[in-house]
Amino acid sequence: MKTRSLKFFMAVCFTFACIACAGTLSKNYGNFEPDKAITQVFETYQVNPDINYYISGSDVHPNAIMGLKKNYTLEESLWRKIEMTPKKLRDLVEGMQKRASETGLFLSGWSMRDTGGREIGVWYSALFAITSVKVEGNNRVTIYTPRQHIYIENEHKDK
């Protein structure tokens, strides 16, 4: 009986330790929330002057378009900063839509949030292109680029 109680106690302690570690490890991470209004903003080519825009992947059909509020600094160097105009945004979104329709993907807009739930930027991509948002002190943000071949990977899933 004592052995069983000890095992139960150890299992409970282990579970709480795992939960505590997970909370500690994720405390600097924000999240992505789907947002129909952001999808509409991208798909009507509205450029926000308070946002710095970046792309990942091809210049014709990027894997993702990200807009980060100007009071944040992007620490990840694999993104390419774009001087965005409505025409440039239209070209990028239409290129993504064309490529996504060829491979059976759906694109949507996302709100990027910090650890406190405050919006720090916007994102447009296929669902599985979402990555992680790591927020450091002094409004420094690390956002990893999506896998580089999202369209090709999805193309091969159907075959």
C-alpha positions in Angstrom: 0.0 0.0 0.0 2.8 2.4 0.9 4.5 1.7 -2.5 1.3 2.6 -4.4 0.8 5.8 -2.4 4.5 6.7 -3.0 4.1 6.1 -6.8 1.0 8.2 -6.9 2.6 11.0 -5.0 5.7 10.9 -7.3 3.4 10.9 -10.4 1.6 14.0 -9.0 4.9 15.8 -8.3 6.2 14.9 -11.7 3.1 16.2 -13.4 3.3 19.5 -11.5 7.0 19.8 -12.3 6.2 19.4 -16.0 3.5 22.0 -15.9 5.8 24.4 -14.1 8.6 23.9 -16.6 6.2 24.3 -19.5 5.0 27.6 -18.1 8.6 28.8 -17.5 9.7 27.8 -21.0 6.7 29.5 -22.7 6.6 32.7 -20.6 8.3 34.8 -23.4 6.1 33.4 -26.2 3.1 35.1 -27.6 0.7 33.6 -30.0 -1.3 33.9 -33.3 -5.0 34.3 -33.3 -7.1 33.9 -36.5 -8.7 37.2 -37.5 -11.2 37.6 -40.3 -10.7 41.4 -40.2 -7.0 41.0 -40.8 -7.7 38.6 -43.7 -10.0 41.3 -45.2 -7.2 44.0 -44.7 -4.7 41.8 -46.6 -7.2 40.8 -49.3 -8.3 44.4 -50.0 -4.6 45.5 -50.1 -4.8 48.0 -47.2 -1.3 49.1 -46.0 -1.0 50.3 -42.4 1.7 53.1 -42.1 2.4 52.1 -38.5 3.6 48.7 -39.5 6.9 47.4 -41.0 6.2 44.7 -43.6 8.3 41.6 -44.2 8.1 38.5 -46.4 9.5 35.0 -46.3 10.0 32.8 -49.3 9.5 33.8 -52.9 9.1 37.4 -54.0 6.2 36.2 -56.3 4.3 34.0 -53.9 5.7 34.3 -50.4 5.2 31.7 -47.7 4.0 34.5 -45.4 3.6 38.3 -45.2 4.2 39.7 -41.7 3.5 43.2 -40.5 5.2 44.2 -37.2 4.3 47.4 -35.4 7.0 49.9 -35.7 7.7 50.1 -32.0 9.0 46.5 -32.1 12.3 45.4 -33.4 12.6 42.1 -35.4 15.5 40.0 -34.3 15.2 37.3 -36.9 17.3 38.1 -40.0 15.8 35.7 -42.5 12.8 37.9 -43.1 13.1 40.4 -46.0 11.8 43.9 -45.2 9.5 45.3 -47.9 8.6 48.9 -48.5 4.9 48.2 -48.8 2.4 49.9 -51.1 -1.1 48.9 -52.0 0.1 47.7 -55.4 3.0 45.7 -53.9 0.6 44.1 -51.4 -1.9 43.3 -54.1 0.9 41.6 -56.2 2.1 39.6 -53.2 -1.4 38.5 -52.0 -2.6 37.6 -55.5 0.6 35.6 -56.1 0.1 33.8 -52.8 -3.6 33.1 -53.7 -2.7 31.8 -57.1 -0.1 29.4 -55.7 -2.3 28.4 -52.8 -5.2 27.6 -55.1 -2.9 25.4 -57.3 -2.0 23.4 -54.2 -5.3 23.3 -52.3 -4.3 25.7 -49.5 -6.4 28.3 -47.9 -4.8 31.6 -46.8 -6.0 33.7 -43.9 -5.0 36.6 -41.6 -3.8 36.3 -38.1 -3.2 38.7 -35.2 0.3 38.3 -33.6 0.0 38.8 -29.9 2.6 39.3 -27.1 2.7 37.4 -23.8 0.1 39.8 -22.4 -2.3 39.4 -25.4 -1.6 42.8 -26.9 -1.5 42.9 -30.7 2.1 43.4 -32.0 1.5 42.8 -35.7 -0.4 41.0 -38.4 0.3 37.9 -40.5 -1.0 36.4 -43.7 -0.4 32.8 -44.7 -1.7 29.2 -44.9 -2.6 27.7 -41.5 0.4 25.4 -41.2 2.9 28.2 -42.0 2.3 29.7 -38.6 5.5 29.7 -36.4 6.2 31.2 -33.0 6.4 34.7 -31.5 9.1 35.2 -28.9 9.0 38.5 -27.1 12.1 39.8 -25.3 12.6 42.9 -23.3 12.7 46.4 -25.0 10.1 45.2 -27.5 12.5 42.9 -29.3 10.7 40.1 -31.1 12.0 36.9 -32.7 9.6 35.4 -35.2 10.9 32.4 -37.1 10.1 32.1 -40.8 7.8 29.3 -42.0 9.3 26.3 -43.7 10.5 27.4 -47.1 8.5 24.9 -49.3 5.0 25.0 -47.9 3.4 25.1 -51.3 5.5 22.2 -52.7 4.9 20.1 -49.5 1.2 20.4 -49.8 1.3 19.7 -53.5 2.9 16.3 -52.8 0.4 15.3 -50.0 -2.4 14.8 -52.6 -0.3 12.6 -54.9 
